[in-house]
Amino acid sequence: MTDKRVVLTTCDSPEEARQLAQELVDRRLAACVNIIPQIVSVYRWKDEIETATEWLLVIKTTADVFERLRDTIAKLHSYHVPECIQIVIEDGSTAYLEWIAASVQ
């Protein structure tokens, strides 16, 4: 297991997705953010089933900055309860994992 993480969140527009991705990389909370366009999400909100088109952000980061990253997403996001899920990277390319570490502070 490594200290590297993938964090997932979704946004309701491509503009918000790009802005959030840029902020996370600018603040060195993420080495890279991939934006996957126009996914369809089905979810329960206030006891109703909703469907929405969203943009998925796949964020590469480290365990050390996760709390700050989570807090930044909560602060900048338009959703009342934004998704913020951390997934452990068990293993990977040594060079790529070193690049994540060098890119995040």
C-alpha positions in Angstrom: 0.0 0.0 0.0 1.2 3.5 -0.7 0.3 7.0 0.7 -1.1 7.9 -2.7 -4.8 8.4 -3.2 -7.5 8.8 -5.8 -10.3 11.1 -4.8 -13.6 11.3 -6.6 -16.1 14.2 -6.8 -18.7 15.3 -9.3 -19.8 18.7 -10.6 -22.9 19.9 -12.3 -21.2 21.7 -15.2 -18.0 21.6 -17.2 -17.1 25.1 -16.0 -17.3 24.2 -12.4 -15.4 21.0 -13.0 -12.5 22.9 -14.8 -12.5 25.6 -12.1 -12.3 23.1 -9.3 -9.7 21.0 -11.0 -7.6 24.1 -11.7 -7.8 25.3 -8.0 -6.8 21.9 -6.7 -3.7 21.7 -8.9 -2.9 25.4 -8.4 -3.0 24.9 -4.6 -0.8 21.7 -5.0 -3.5 19.6 -3.4 -3.6 17.4 -6.5 -1.0 16.3 -9.0 -3.6 15.8 -11.7 -7.3 15.9 -12.1 -9.1 14.1 -14.9 -12.5 15.4 -15.9 -14.8 12.7 -17.3 -17.7 14.5 -19.1 -21.4 13.9 -18.9 -21.9 11.0 -16.7 -25.4 10.2 -15.6 -25.9 9.9 -11.9 -29.0 8.4 -10.2 -29.2 9.2 -6.5 -31.6 9.7 -3.6 -31.9 13.3 -2.3 -34.4 14.4 0.3 -36.2 11.1 -0.1 -36.7 11.5 -3.9 -34.9 9.7 -6.6 -33.1 12.2 -8.8 -31.2 11.9 -12.1 -28.5 14.4 -13.2 -25.8 14.8 -15.8 -22.6 15.5 -14.0 -18.8 15.7 -14.7 -16.7 13.3 -12.7 -13.3 14.5 -11.3 -10.7 11.8 -10.7 -8.1 13.5 -8.5 -4.6 12.1 -7.8 -3.2 13.1 -4.5 -1.5 11.9 -1.2 -2.9 10.9 2.1 -1.1 13.9 3.8 -3.1 16.5 2.0 -6.5 14.7 1.9 -8.1 16.7 4.7 -7.1 20.0 3.1 -8.3 18.8 -0.3 -11.7 17.7 1.2 -12.1 21.0 2.9 -11.3 22.9 -0.3 -13.8 20.9 -2.2 -16.5 21.6 0.4 -15.6 25.3 0.4 -15.6 25.8 -3.4 -18.2 23.4 -4.5 -21.8 24.5 -5.5 -23.4 21.3 -4.1 -24.8 21.3 -0.5 -23.2 17.9 0.0 -20.5 17.3 -2.6 -19.1 13.9 -3.1 -15.6 13.4 -1.7 -14.5 9.8 -1.7 -10.9 8.7 -1.0 -9.6 5.5 -2.6 -6.2 4.0 -1.6 -3.7 3.4 -4.4 -2.3 0.0 -3.5 0.5 0.0 -6.0 1.5 1.6 -9.3 4.3 2.8 -11.5 7.1 4.0 -9.3 7.8 6.9 -11.6 4.2 8.0 -11.6 3.8 7.6 -7.8 7.0 9.7 -7.3 5.6 12.4 -9.7 2.4 12.6 -7.6 4.5 13.0 -4.4 6.6 15.7 -6.1 3.6 17.6 -7.4 1.6 17.7 -4.1 2.6 19.7 -1.0 
